[in-house]
Amino acid sequence: MTTFKQWHDDTLKFHNEMKLYFCQCDMNQRINFSELLRLSTDTAVEDYYQRGMSWQFLADHDVGILLSRISFRFHIMPKVNDFITISTTEEEPEPLQLMRTYEITAADGTRLVSGYGSWLIVNPKTRRIIRTKDFTLRAAPNTHEMHNCMEPGKIAVPENMTLLDEREIRYTDIDGNGHMDNSRYGTYVMDSLPETYQQRKFTDFRMNYSKEAKLGEHLNIFGFFDNEAKKITIIGKHNDVACFESELYYK
């Protein structure tokens, strides 16, 4: 029987072992982008949970932590039946955002995916942003390393984007924060792509969350395909206001 472990090392980096199952992968047996977002977020949440900061504990202290931007680089795409370890650690925060790194490695230690993301701290009742210096429920880290991925920065919106898809946000899209769960946006992005682009070998994926999407709202999904730069830009809008922006790079 295989036993999976979770642990913090001496640097407070959190490690989460798991197997990648068939249902977590796409028709090419590669990890779904929605699962990549879910697993990385769940590992970050579990890191806090095991350090005494559960979702409920944070809520009781009028704190909510929401993913704002995230970037991944695929060195080797994880696939079905892989035994993987997701590792994450906080880095020195910016004035308005918590910063966090991610690494997914194979059972033999081979690097598969590198990631870097930012999180907003908000009051869950008012949705007002809390400055990171005022988040005192744990000692803030002061380390910062080089990241083997793109920065989770602003995504430029091209002109003349094409409407690719229309989606209504359903009950199962919503999480305990009352808005569409961040992982579901990965599904919306991939479902909007023409099949020929879904077969590409992706090298980088960036996602920015701009506005909370709520139950019953409709998202219009727009895309722009820059074949020269081998880049796809996907934007989701509700009432002409962007809820998310994403970029995919491919070989």
MARVOLUM-468943 format. One line per field, with one value per atom (N, C-alpha, C): residue number from 0; y, x, z; atom name. Coordinates in steps of 0.1 Angstrom, whole numbers, plus 5000, padded with zeros to 4 digits. Layout:
BEGIN
n	NUM,...
c2	Y,...
c1	X,...
c3	Z,...
atom	CA,...
//
This chain:
BEGIN
n	0,0,0,1,1,1,2,2,2,3,3,3,4,4,4,5,5,5,6,6,6,7,7,7,8,8,8,9,9,9,10,10,10,11,11,11,12,12,12,13,13,13,14,14,14,15,15,15,16,16,16,17,17,17,18,18,18,19,19,19,20,20,20,21,21,21,22,22,22,23,23,23,24,24,24,25,25,25,26,26,26,27,27,27,28,28,28,29,29,29,30,30,30,31,31,31,32,32,32,33,33,33,34,34,34,35,35,35,36,36,36,37,37,37,38,38,38,39,39,39,40,40,40,41,41,41,42,42,42,43,43,43,44,44,44,45,45,45,46,46,46,47,47,47,48,48,48,49,49,49,50,50,50,51,51,51,52,52,52,53,53,53,54,54,54,55,55,55,56,56,56,57,57,57,58,58,58,59,59,59,60,60,60,61,61,61,62,62,62,63,63,63,64,64,64,65,65,65,66,66,66,67,67,67,68,68,68,69,69,69,70,70,70,71,71,71,72,72,72,73,73,73,74,74,74,75,75,75,76,76,76,77,77,77,78,78,78,79,79,79,80,80,80,81,81,81,82,82,82,83,83,83,84,84,84,85,85,85,86,86,86,87,87,87,88,88,88,89,89,89,90,90,90,91,91,91,92,92,92,93,93,93,94,94,94,95,95,95,96,96,96,97,97,97,98,98,98,99,99,99,100,100,100,101,101,101,102,102,102,103,103,103,104,104,104,105,105,105,106,106,106,107,107,107,108,108,108,109,109,109,110,110,110,111,111,111,112,112,112,113,113,113,114,114,114,115,115,115,116,116,116,117,117,117,118,118,118,119,119,119,120,120,120,121,121,121,122,122,122,123,123,123,124,124,124,125,125,125,126,126,126,127,127,127,128,128,128,129,129,129,130,130,130,131,131,131,132,132,132,133,133,133,134,134,134,135,135,135,136,136,136,137,137,137,138,138,138,139,139,139,140,140,140,141,141,141,142,142,142,143,143,143,144,144,144,145,145,145,146,146,146,147,147,147,148,148,148,149,149,149,150,150,150,151,151,151,152,152,152,153,153,153,154,154,154,155,155,155,156,156,156,157,157,157,158,158,158,159,159,159,160,160,160,161,161,161,162,162,162,163,163,163,164,164,164,165,165,165,166,166,166,167,167,167,168,168,168,169,169,169,170,170,170,171,171,171,172,172,172,173,173,173,174,174,174,175,175,175,176,176,176,177,177,177,178,178,178,179,179,179,180,180,180,181,181,181,182,182,182,183,183,183,184,184,184,185,185,185,186,186,186,187,187,187,188,188,188,189,189,189,190,190,190,191,191,191,192,192,192,193,193,193,194,194,194,195,195,195,196,196,196,197,197,197,198,198,198,199,199,199,200,200,200,201,201,201,202,202,202,203,203,203,204,204,204,205,205,205,206,206,206,207,207,207,208,208,208,209,209,209,210,210,210,211,211,211,212,212,212,213,213,213,214,214,214,215,215,215,216,216,216,217,217,217,218,218,218,219,219,219,220,220,220,221,221,221,222,222,222,223,223,223,224,224,224,225,225,225,226,226,226,227,227,227,228,228,228,229,229,229,230,230,230,231,231,231,232,232,232,233,233,233,234,234,234,235,235,235,236,236,236,237,237,237,238,238,238,239,239,239,240,240,240,241,241,241,242,242,242,243,243,243,244,244,244,245,245,245,246,246,246,247,247,247,248,248,248,249,249,249,250,250,250
c2	4988,5000,5012,5022,5035,5044,5050,5060,5074,5084,5097,5106,5115,5123,5138,5145,5160,5164,5174,5179,5192,5199,5211,5208,5213,5211,5222,5223,5232,5247,5249,5263,5267,5258,5260,5258,5253,5249,5237,5237,5227,5217,5204,5194,5185,5182,5175,5164,5151,5140,5135,5131,5125,5118,5111,5105,5112,5114,5121,5110,5112,5102,5105,5094,5095,5107,5109,5119,5133,5134,5147,5152,5143,5146,5147,5153,5155,5144,5145,5134,5130,5138,5135,5129,5127,5121,5130,5143,5153,5160,5166,5172,5183,5184,5195,5208,5219,5232,5235,5230,5232,5225,5213,5205,5210,5216,5222,5234,5242,5253,5248,5238,5233,5227,5219,5212,5222,5232,5241,5250,5254,5262,5254,5242,5233,5231,5230,5228,5240,5252,5265,5266,5263,5263,5254,5242,5232,5236,5243,5249,5257,5267,5275,5267,5258,5250,5243,5237,5229,5239,5251,5261,5269,5263,5269,5279,5281,5292,5285,5279,5273,5284,5280,5290,5296,5288,5293,5302,5298,5307,5321,5321,5334,5342,5335,5342,5347,5340,5345,5357,5360,5372,5382,5380,5390,5390,5378,5378,5367,5371,5361,5363,5352,5352,5347,5355,5352,5352,5342,5342,5353,5360,5372,5369,5364,5362,5349,5342,5330,5327,5321,5318,5304,5296,5283,5281,5274,5269,5254,5248,5234,5229,5223,5217,5203,5195,5183,5182,5180,5181,5168,5170,5159,5151,5138,5130,5119,5112,5102,5092,5089,5079,5083,5096,5101,5102,5099,5102,5115,5125,5139,5144,5154,5162,5177,5183,5198,5204,5213,5221,5235,5242,5256,5263,5276,5284,5298,5305,5320,5327,5338,5347,5360,5369,5383,5389,5394,5400,5413,5417,5430,5438,5451,5459,5455,5450,5446,5432,5424,5410,5401,5389,5378,5371,5367,5360,5346,5337,5323,5315,5306,5298,5284,5277,5264,5256,5243,5234,5220,5215,5201,5192,5182,5173,5159,5151,5137,5129,5116,5107,5107,5108,5108,5122,5132,5145,5154,5149,5157,5168,5180,5191,5190,5192,5191,5205,5212,5225,5234,5247,5258,5268,5274,5284,5295,5306,5318,5325,5329,5335,5346,5354,5364,5363,5367,5365,5378,5382,5394,5390,5399,5397,5407,5402,5410,5407,5417,5415,5407,5395,5387,5393,5403,5409,5421,5430,5442,5440,5430,5428,5439,5447,5457,5450,5455,5449,5453,5444,5446,5446,5456,5457,5445,5440,5428,5431,5444,5447,5446,5447,5446,5431,5422,5408,5402,5402,5399,5385,5377,5364,5354,5357,5349,5358,5354,5362,5362,5374,5375,5370,5362,5358,5369,5368,5378,5373,5361,5355,5358,5358,5359,5352,5344,5336,5339,5334,5335,5324,5327,5319,5314,5301,5295,5295,5307,5308,5323,5327,5341,5347,5360,5368,5368,5367,5368,5382,5389,5403,5406,5419,5423,5416,5413,5406,5417,5419,5429,5423,5431,5427,5431,5422,5426,5432,5439,5444,5434,5435,5427,5412,5410,5396,5390,5376,5369,5362,5363,5356,5341,5334,5319,5311,5316,5308,5317,5312,5319,5308,5312,5303,5310,5302,5306,5300,5308,5303,5295,5282,5273,5271,5264,5261,5255,5245,5237,5245,5257,5265,5273,5274,5284,5276,5284,5278,5285,5282,5287,5302,5308,5323,5330,5322,5328,5333,5329,5333,5320,5322,5310,5307,5294,5289,5292,5295,5299,5288,5275,5264,5263,5267,5265,5274,5285,5293,5285,5276,5267,5259,5254,5247,5256,5268,5278,5281,5283,5286,5275,5263,5252,5248,5249,5246,5256,5268,5278,5276,5268,5267,5258,5262,5252,5240,5228,5216,5215,5222,5222,5228,5238,5245,5237,5229,5220,5210,5206,5196,5201,5215,5220,5216,5217,5214,5227,5229,5242,5243,5255,5258,5267,5276,5285,5288,5291,5294,5305,5316,5327,5330,5333,5336,5348,5358,5369,5369,5371,5372,5387,5392,5407,5411,5402,5406,5393,5392,5380,5377,5365,5360,5353,5356,5351,5342,5334,5325,5332,5325,5330,5340,5346,5355,5348,5355,5350,5356,5347,5351,5349,5360,5359,5357,5346,5343,5347,5355,5361,5355,5354,5349,5356,5356,5361,5352,5348,5338,5344,5345,5351,5340,5335,5323,5326,5339,5342,5341,5346,5346,5333,5325,5312,5315,5324,5328,5330,5325,5326,5334,5344,5353,5350,5346,5343,5353,5360,5369,5365,5366,5363,5376,5380,5393,5390,5398,5399,5413,5415,5429,5438,5433,5440,5444,5438,5440,5427,5428,5416,5409,5396,5388,5381,5377,5371,5374,5373,5373,5362,5355,5344,5344,5338,5336,5322,5316,5303,5304,5299,5298,5284,5282,5268,5267,5254,5252,5250
c1	5009,5000,5009,5005,5013,5007,5016,5013,5018,5009,5012,5014,5024,5027,5025,5023,5023,5032,5041,5050,5056,5060,5068,5082,5091,5105,5111,5124,5130,5128,5125,5124,5109,5100,5085,5079,5087,5081,5072,5060,5050,5051,5051,5051,5039,5033,5021,5022,5023,5024,5011,5010,4997,4999,4989,4989,4979,4983,4974,4965,4952,4943,4937,4931,4926,4916,4907,4897,4902,4915,4921,4928,4928,4935,4926,4931,4923,4923,4918,4917,4931,4941,4955,4962,4955,4960,4970,4969,4977,4969,4975,4967,4958,4946,4937,4942,4940,4944,4936,4923,4914,4920,4925,4931,4944,4952,4964,4961,4951,4947,4942,4934,4928,4938,4947,4957,4967,4971,4980,4974,4961,4954,4951,4947,4944,4957,4968,4981,4985,4982,4985,4975,4963,4953,4957,4961,4965,4978,4987,4998,4994,4985,4980,4973,4964,4956,4965,4976,4985,4993,4993,5000,4990,4978,4968,4959,4959,4951,4941,4931,4921,4912,4904,4895,4886,4881,4872,4879,4892,4900,4902,4905,4907,4894,4883,4870,4866,4869,4866,4874,4885,4893,4891,4880,4876,4887,4892,4902,4898,4899,4897,4909,4914,4926,4922,4923,4918,4929,4930,4940,4937,4948,4947,4954,4966,4973,4982,4983,4992,4998,5010,5018,5024,5023,5029,5038,5049,5058,5058,5056,5056,5069,5077,5090,5087,5079,5073,5059,5050,5035,5032,5027,5023,5011,5011,5002,4996,4986,4978,4988,4985,4992,5006,5009,5022,5020,5031,5032,5040,5033,5039,5039,5048,5048,5046,5036,5034,5040,5050,5056,5053,5050,5047,5053,5056,5061,5058,5055,5053,5066,5066,5078,5074,5084,5082,5070,5060,5048,5051,5043,5042,5032,5031,5023,5008,5003,4989,4987,4997,4995,5005,5000,5009,5015,5027,5034,5037,5036,5037,5043,5053,5059,5053,5054,5049,5060,5061,5069,5062,5061,5056,5067,5070,5081,5076,5083,5080,5086,5082,5087,5102,5109,5124,5130,5122,5127,5127,5124,5124,5114,5119,5110,5100,5087,5076,5070,5067,5060,5066,5068,5072,5061,5058,5047,5050,5043,5045,5031,5026,5013,5012,5001,4999,4984,4982,4969,4966,4953,4948,4942,4944,4938,4926,4914,4902,4894,4886,4876,4864,4861,4851,4837,4834,4821,4820,4830,4830,4837,4846,4854,4865,4867,4878,4891,4901,4915,4922,4929,4937,4951,4959,4973,4980,4990,4997,5004,5008,5015,5005,4992,4982,4977,4982,4979,4989,4985,4995,4992,4984,4981,4992,5003,5015,5027,5039,5050,5053,5054,5056,5070,5071,5084,5092,5105,5113,5122,5119,5128,5122,5131,5127,5137,5132,5141,5138,5147,5145,5134,5125,5114,5116,5114,5116,5103,5097,5084,5082,5072,5069,5064,5065,5059,5044,5037,5022,5018,5021,5018,5006,5005,4994,4994,4982,4980,4974,4981,4976,4965,4954,4942,4943,4944,4945,4932,4934,4922,4916,4904,4897,4897,4893,4892,4879,4880,4868,4861,4847,4839,4840,4844,4846,4836,4830,4821,4813,4801,4793,4790,4791,4789,4781,4771,4764,4770,4772,4778,4768,4771,4761,4765,4756,4758,4771,4775,4787,4800,4798,4810,4814,4805,4806,4812,4822,4828,4823,4829,4825,4827,4834,4836,4824,4815,4803,4806,4817,4819,4825,4827,4832,4846,4848,4861,4871,4883,4894,4898,4896,4900,4890,4878,4868,4872,4879,4883,4892,4900,4908,4899,4888,4879,4873,4869,4863,4873,4886,4896,4898,4900,4903,4891,4879,4867,4864,4870,4868,4877,4888,4898,4893,4895,4893,4902,4897,4904,4918,4921,4935,4945,4940,4948,4949,4938,4939,4949,4953,4963,4978,4979,4993,5000,5013,5022,5024,5018,5018,5031,5037,5049,5047,5037,5034,5019,5014,5000,4999,4993,4991,4976,4971,4957,4957,4949,4946,4931,4928,4914,4911,4902,4899,4887,4877,4864,4857,4851,4844,4832,4831,4819,4810,4797,4787,4777,4770,4760,4749,4747,4737,4742,4754,4760,4764,4765,4769,4783,4792,4805,4806,4810,4814,4829,4833,4847,4853,4863,4869,4883,4888,4901,4909,4922,4930,4942,4945,4955,4966,4978,4990,4999,4997,5005,5020,5023,5037,5044,5038,5044,5040,5032,5027,5021,5012,5005,4990,4982,4968,4963,4955,4950,4935,4930,4916,4911,4900,4894,4879,4875,4861,4855,4843,4837,4822,4818,4804,4799,4789,4785,4796,4805,4816,4827,4826,4837,4844,4858,4866,4865,4863,4863,4877,4882,4895,4902,4916,4924,4934,4937,4946,4955,4967,4976,4981,4982,4988,4998,5010,5021,5023,5027,5029,5041,5045,5056,5050
c3	5000,5000,5000,4992,4991,5001,5009,5019,5014,5014,5010,5023,5022,5034,5031,5042,5042,5053,5050,5061,5057,5068,5067,5069,5061,5064,5073,5075,5084,5080,5067,5062,5062,5067,5067,5053,5043,5031,5033,5027,5029,5017,5019,5009,5010,4998,4998,4987,4991,4982,4977,4965,4960,4946,4942,4929,4920,4908,4898,4891,4894,4889,4875,4869,4856,4854,4865,4864,4865,4869,4870,4857,4847,4835,4823,4812,4800,4791,4779,4769,4765,4767,4763,4775,4786,4799,4805,4803,4810,4820,4830,4841,4835,4839,4836,4842,4835,4841,4854,4853,4865,4877,4875,4886,4890,4881,4885,4894,4891,4900,4913,4913,4925,4934,4929,4937,4943,4935,4941,4951,4949,4959,4972,4970,4982,4990,4983,4991,4998,4992,5000,5012,5010,5021,5032,5028,5038,5046,5039,5045,5057,5054,5065,5076,5071,5081,5091,5086,5095,5104,5100,5109,5118,5119,5128,5123,5109,5103,5093,5098,5090,5083,5073,5067,5078,5087,5097,5107,5111,5120,5113,5101,5094,5093,5090,5089,5103,5114,5127,5130,5123,5125,5114,5107,5096,5085,5082,5071,5061,5048,5037,5028,5023,5014,5000,4990,4977,4967,4959,4948,4938,4935,4927,4913,4913,4900,4902,4892,4893,4879,4880,4867,4869,4859,4859,4847,4849,4837,4838,4826,4825,4819,4828,4823,4817,4824,4819,4824,4815,4819,4827,4840,4848,4840,4842,4835,4844,4839,4847,4853,4866,4874,4879,4876,4882,4897,4904,4918,4919,4925,4925,4939,4941,4953,4950,4956,4954,4966,4964,4975,4974,4985,4984,4997,4995,5006,5003,5014,5013,5012,5004,5003,5009,5009,5014,5007,5015,5008,5002,4992,4987,4995,4994,5002,5003,4991,4991,4987,4986,4981,4989,4993,4998,4985,4986,4975,4979,4970,4973,4960,4963,4952,4953,4941,4940,4932,4935,4927,4927,4915,4914,4909,4916,4913,4912,4904,4902,4914,4915,4926,4927,4915,4916,4917,4920,4922,4910,4898,4886,4887,4883,4883,4872,4875,4865,4862,4872,4871,4882,4877,4887,4886,4898,4898,4908,4906,4915,4914,4926,4926,4937,4936,4946,4951,4964,4970,4977,4976,4983,4996,5006,5019,5019,5022,5022,5035,5039,5049,5042,5047,5040,5040,5049,5050,5040,5041,5033,5019,5018,5006,5004,5015,5014,5016,5008,5008,5021,5027,5039,5035,5040,5037,5043,5037,5042,5055,5058,5070,5082,5079,5089,5091,5084,5086,5095,5108,5119,5125,5119,5125,5124,5116,5116,5113,5116,5113,5098,5092,5078,5074,5063,5058,5052,5051,5045,5035,5029,5019,5005,4995,4981,4972,4964,4955,4941,4932,4918,4914,4904,4901,4887,4885,4871,4864,4863,4856,4853,4845,4843,4855,4856,4867,4866,4877,4877,4876,4865,4864,4855,4851,4843,4830,4825,4812,4802,4791,4782,4774,4772,4764,4750,4740,4726,4721,4710,4704,4694,4691,4681,4685,4698,4702,4697,4696,4690,4701,4701,4710,4708,4718,4717,4724,4734,4742,4751,4756,4766,4777,4789,4800,4811,4816,4828,4840,4851,4863,4871,4873,4880,4894,4901,4915,4919,4910,4914,4910,4904,4902,4914,4924,4935,4947,4954,4966,4978,4990,5003,5004,4995,4996,4989,4983,4976,4962,4956,4942,4935,4922,4914,4919,4922,4926,4916,4921,4911,4901,4906,4897,4885,4886,4876,4863,4866,4854,4845,4850,4841,4832,4837,4828,4817,4821,4811,4801,4805,4795,4785,4790,4781,4772,4777,4770,4758,4760,4749,4737,4739,4728,4717,4705,4694,4696,4691,4694,4690,4678,4674,4684,4691,4701,4714,4717,4729,4728,4716,4714,4715,4717,4717,4730,4729,4741,4747,4759,4765,4774,4774,4781,4793,4793,4803,4804,4816,4818,4829,4825,4835,4837,4849,4852,4861,4858,4866,4869,4882,4886,4889,4881,4882,4890,4889,4895,4899,4911,4915,4906,4902,4893,4903,4902,4911,4904,4912,4907,4898,4886,4877,4867,4869,4860,4847,4836,4823,4820,4816,4811,4796,4790,4776,4775,4768,4768,4754,4754,4742,4741,4729,4726,4715,4716,4706,4704,4692,4689,4681,4688,4682,4678,4666,4661,4660,4657,4656,4670,4680,4694,4701,4694,4700,4714,4714,4726,4724,4733,4733,4745,4743,4753,4754,4766,4769,4780,4777,4786,4789,4801,4805,4810,4804,4808,4812,4822,4826,4825,4816,4813,4809,4801,4795,4805,4817,4827,4829,4828,4828,4842,4843,4855,4856,4844,4844,4831,4832,4820,4821,4810,4810,4797,4799,4787,4787,4776,4774,4763,4766,4756,4752,4740,4735,4726,4723,4714,4700
atom	N,CA,C,N,CA,C,N,CA,C,N,CA,C,N,CA,C,N,CA,C,N,CA,C,N,CA,C,N,CA,C,N,CA,C,N,CA,C,N,CA,C,N,CA,C,N,CA,C,N,CA,C,N,CA,C,N,CA,C,N,CA,C,N,CA,C,N,CA,C,N,CA,C,N,CA,C,N,CA,C,N,CA,C,N,CA,C,N,CA,C,N,CA,C,N,CA,C,N,CA,C,N,CA,C,N,CA,C,N,CA,C,N,CA,C,N,CA,C,N,CA,C,N,CA,C,N,CA,C,N,CA,C,N,CA,C,N,CA,C,N,CA,C,N,CA,C,N,CA,C,N,CA,C,N,CA,C,N,CA,C,N,CA,C,N,CA,C,N,CA,C,N,CA,C,N,CA,C,N,CA,C,N,CA,C,N,CA,C,N,CA,C,N,CA,C,N,CA,C,N,CA,C,N,CA,C,N,CA,C,N,CA,C,N,CA,C,N,CA,C,N,CA,C,N,CA,C,N,CA,C,N,CA,C,N,CA,C,N,CA,C,N,CA,C,N,CA,C,N,CA,C,N,CA,C,N,CA,C,N,CA,C,N,CA,C,N,CA,C,N,CA,C,N,CA,C,N,CA,C,N,CA,C,N,CA,C,N,CA,C,N,CA,C,N,CA,C,N,CA,C,N,CA,C,N,CA,C,N,CA,C,N,CA,C,N,CA,C,N,CA,C,N,CA,C,N,CA,C,N,CA,C,N,CA,C,N,CA,C,N,CA,C,N,CA,C,N,CA,C,N,CA,C,N,CA,C,N,CA,C,N,CA,C,N,CA,C,N,CA,C,N,CA,C,N,CA,C,N,CA,C,N,CA,C,N,CA,C,N,CA,C,N,CA,C,N,CA,C,N,CA,C,N,CA,C,N,CA,C,N,CA,C,N,CA,C,N,CA,C,N,CA,C,N,CA,C,N,CA,C,N,CA,C,N,CA,C,N,CA,C,N,CA,C,N,CA,C,N,CA,C,N,CA,C,N,CA,C,N,CA,C,N,CA,C,N,CA,C,N,CA,C,N,CA,C,N,CA,C,N,CA,C,N,CA,C,N,CA,C,N,CA,C,N,CA,C,N,CA,C,N,CA,C,N,CA,C,N,CA,C,N,CA,C,N,CA,C,N,CA,C,N,CA,C,N,CA,C,N,CA,C,N,CA,C,N,CA,C,N,CA,C,N,CA,C,N,CA,C,N,CA,C,N,CA,C,N,CA,C,N,CA,C,N,CA,C,N,CA,C,N,CA,C,N,CA,C,N,CA,C,N,CA,C,N,CA,C,N,CA,C,N,CA,C,N,CA,C,N,CA,C,N,CA,C,N,CA,C,N,CA,C,N,CA,C,N,CA,C,N,CA,C,N,CA,C,N,CA,C,N,CA,C,N,CA,C,N,CA,C,N,CA,C,N,CA,C,N,CA,C,N,CA,C,N,CA,C,N,CA,C,N,CA,C,N,CA,C,N,CA,C,N,CA,C,N,CA,C,N,CA,C,N,CA,C,N,CA,C,N,CA,C,N,CA,C,N,CA,C,N,CA,C,N,CA,C,N,CA,C,N,CA,C,N,CA,C,N,CA,C,N,CA,C,N,CA,C,N,CA,C,N,CA,C,N,CA,C,N,CA,C,N,CA,C,N,CA,C,N,CA,C,N,CA,C,N,CA,C,N,CA,C,N,CA,C,N,CA,C,N,CA,C,N,CA,C,N,CA,C,N,CA,C,N,CA,C,N,CA,C,N,CA,C,N,CA,C,N,CA,C,N,CA,C,N,CA,C,N,CA,C,N,CA,C,N,CA,C,N,CA,C,N,CA,C,N,CA,C,N,CA,C,N,CA,C,N,CA,C,N,CA,C,N,CA,C,N,CA,C,N,CA,C,N,CA,C,N,CA,C,N,CA,C,N,CA,C,N,CA,C,N,CA,C,N,CA,C
//
